[in-house]
Amino acid sequence: MVYQPVIPLSGYGGWKFLESTFDKQLEGFSDSASVRNDREYFQQKMSSPVEMEDFLSDKRLMRIALTAFDLGGEEWKVGYVRHVMEEAADPDSTFLKRLNNPSYTNFAKVFAVKDGKISLSEDVRAQLADDFEMASFRSAVGEVDNNMRLSLNYKDKIATLANEESSESAILYKLLGDVPVRTVLETALNLPSEMRKLDVEQQAGILKERLLSVFSISRVSDLAKEDVVEKAIQRFHAMDSISQAQSSMSPGSVALTLLNGASGYGSIASQNLFLSRLSS
């Protein structure tokens, strides 16, 4: 039986509980027989070069490999995965750049096909096995509370996506291309879903303006700072709570619920400040 994550609360309180118990819960999950067996299967199968067609025909191997890049469930898109791998092997192809999906870009880079085969070093195999366990745990968390999975994805990925060595534009495009990260930011920044219909350059401009304003940062790369990461996740849960509450409660009830659940905002002045920050 696979370990089921324990999240007794929803919202930011549930997130803090998950954070405080994360290591212990991940350990329990990783010790599950099915997770251990998948890890061993991957390590054994990839211990020597594998023909690309053999890789594509092994659904279990593909599932483990893709899950390590948060692409679990994509193993059934054999033709698409083949296309990604073939395009990545073509130095003149711009397919991955146009796709703008960091997960697939990283997958294609690691599972590079040379002379029809895929070869992984021992260190890479071990890292991918660890990544598989982590991504699988996030998926298990999502089955309990999808907002917690999104938060884990955000915390795990934002430092890489907001790399200060990248240009502001490159970071913005990567943020827009990563679905979980984008979802967290859109909710935290209260951006309308209709924004996705705009040209990508316009989306990037709107996103940058809101990021700098709401999080009081001077560069997009500041998103990787620990305090900003936590602020983004806290605001994500707060804004989601507001959205959920507004669909069934009066504005006064929404405010009261938020105030009662906001740890650290005991005084009237602090409560007013808390609400003003959420509405900004």
N, C-alpha and C positions, 0 to 999 in steps of 0.2 A: 504494500500500500504506500502511495506517495504521500509525503508529509503535506498537510494543508496549513498554510500560513494562518496565524491568529491575529486578527485585527478587530478588537472589541468596540472601537469607536469609528465614526466617520469624520470627515473633515480634518482640520489641522491637528486636533487632539489625537486622532487616529494615526496621523503621519508621525507625530512625535513618539507615540508608542512603538510604531514600527521601526523608527530610527533607533530607539533605545534597545530594542530586542533583535535587531537585524542580524548580527553575527551569529547569535544562538539559533535563530530560526533558519538561517541559511545553512548552518551546519546540519541541523536536523533534516532539512530538505535534501541536501547533498548525500546524506547517508541512506536515502531511500534506495531500495534495490533497483528500481527501474532507471533511476538517474545514474547509479554506479555502472549498471550494465551498458547503458548508452555510451557513457564515457569510455569504458573499456573497449567497446565495439569500434568506436571512432579511432582510438589510439592504435588498435590492431590493424584496422583496414588501411589507415594512412601511414603505416610504418614503412611502407615502400611505395615507389611511384605508382599512381593509379591512372589508367586510361580514362580520358574524359568521358567517353561513352559508358564505361563501367561505372563511373561516379554518377552519371546522370540516370542510370538504370537502377541504382540502389537507393530506393526511397528512404530507407532508414538512415543511410549515410548522409544523403542530401538534407534530410530533416535536421540532423544533429549539426551539420556544418552551417546551414542557413540560420538555424536558431542562434548560433553563436554570434551572428551579426544582427540579431533581432528581426530575422526574416522568417521565423517559424510559420509554417502554413504555406509557404511559397514553393515547397518541394514538388507540388503537383503541377506547377507551371514549367514543365521540363523544357518545352520549346523556348520559353522566354529566358530561362536561366542559361540555356545553351547559347542563345543570341547574345546575352550579356558577356559570357565568357569568350565567345568568338570575337565580338567587337573589342573587348579589352585586349585581345592578342594582336589587334590591328593597330599599328602605331599611327595610322592616318585617320582612324575613326574618332569622331567627336560625340559618339552616341552617349557615353556615360556622362559627359559634361552637360549635354542637353537633358539627360534624364534627371540630373540634379537630385540624386538619392544617395546620400553619404554611405548608407548601409550597403547598397549594392556596389558602390565604388570600392569600398574597403574589401568586400567579399571578392570581387574580381581581381583585386591587387594581390590578395593572399593566395587565392586559388588560381594563380596564373597558369595558363596552359602553354607548355613548351614541348614541341615535337609530339603533340597529341596527349601529353601526360601532365599530371599534377603531382608535384613533389613538395613535401613539407618537412622542415627540419624538426628535430626532437623538441626544441624549445617552442617552436610555433605550435606544434601539436598539443603540447602541455598548456600553452596559453589559451588555445581555442577550446580545449576541454574545460578550463576554468570559466571561459566566457560563456560556454554552453550552459554550465550549471547556473551561472548568474542570470542569464537571460531566461532560462527555464523557471527559475525562482520568481523572477519578475512576472512571468506569465501566470504562474500559480497565484501570486498576489493579486493579479488582475481579475482572476476568477472570483476572488472574495470582494475586491473593491477596485474598480478600474482606475479611479483617481489616484490610488496609491501606486499602481503600476506606472502611470504617467509620471508621477513625482519621482519614482526611482529612476526611470529612464532619463528624466531631465537632469537629475543630480549626477548621474553616471556620465552623461554625454556632453554637458554644456562646456566643460573645461576644454574638451577636444574641439568642439565646434567653434568656440569663441577664442581660438588661439590668437594671442596678440601678435604673432608673426604674420598672420594673414591680414589682408586689407579689409577695411570696413565693409566694402561691397561683397567680398568673398564670404565673410562671416554671415552677413545678412542672407545671402543666397543659400548657405548651408542650413541656417536656422529655418528658412522657409521650406527647404527640401526634406527635413527630418520631421515626419508626421507627429510623433509623440511630443517632441520639443516644441514644435509649432503650436500644437494643441494647448499645451500649458501656457505658452506666452500669449496666445490669442485670448484665452480665458482671463489670465492675470491682467492683461492690458485692456480688457473689455473691448476687443476689436470685433467688428461685425463679420459674420461668416461671408457676407457678400463681397468682402475685400478680395476673396480668392478669385473672383471673376475679373479682377483688374490685371493689367499687364504686370509681369513680375517686377519690372523696375519700379513701378508705382507702389506695388506692395512693399518692396524693400524700403522705399522712402517713407511710407507711413509707419512701418515697423520701427525704423530707426528713430523717427521723431518721438514715438510713444515710449520706446525703451529709454532714451536719454531723459525724457521728462518725468516719467513715472518712477523710475529707479534712481533718479538724481545722479546719473553717471555722465562722464564726459566722453567716454569711448564705448563702442559696442563690446569690445573685448573685456570691459570691466564686468560683464555678466558672469565671468568665470570666478570672480572674487567670492570667497566663502559667504560673506554677509549678504551679498547681492543674490546668490543662489538661494539662500534661505528666505530672503525677502520675496523672491519670485514664487517660491513654492507656497509660502504662507498666503500671499495674495491670490494665488491660483485657487487655493481651497476656500478662501474668504469670498472671492467673487463667484465661485461655483455655488457656495452656500446661499449667497444672495439670489442668484438666478433660480435655484431650486425653490427657495422660500417665496420669491415673488410670484411664482406660478400658483401658489395656494394660500398665501397669507397677505394681510394688509401691510402697507409700508411700516406702520408703527410696530407691528408684530415682528417684522423682519429685523428692524433695528434692535428690538428688545432681545430677540434670540441671539443675534450676533454679539451683543454686549454681554449677555450671560455666559456665552461660550468663549469669550476672548480672554485668555489667560494674561495676566499682567496689566490689565486695563481697569484697575479697581476704582480710581477716583472719577468723579464726574468730568473733570477737565481731561483726564486721559481718555475717557470714553468718547468724548466729543472729538478729540484729536484722532482717535482710532477710526471713527466714522468718516471724518473729513478726508483722511488718507485713503480710505477704501473707495470713496466716491470720486477721487481725483483721477 
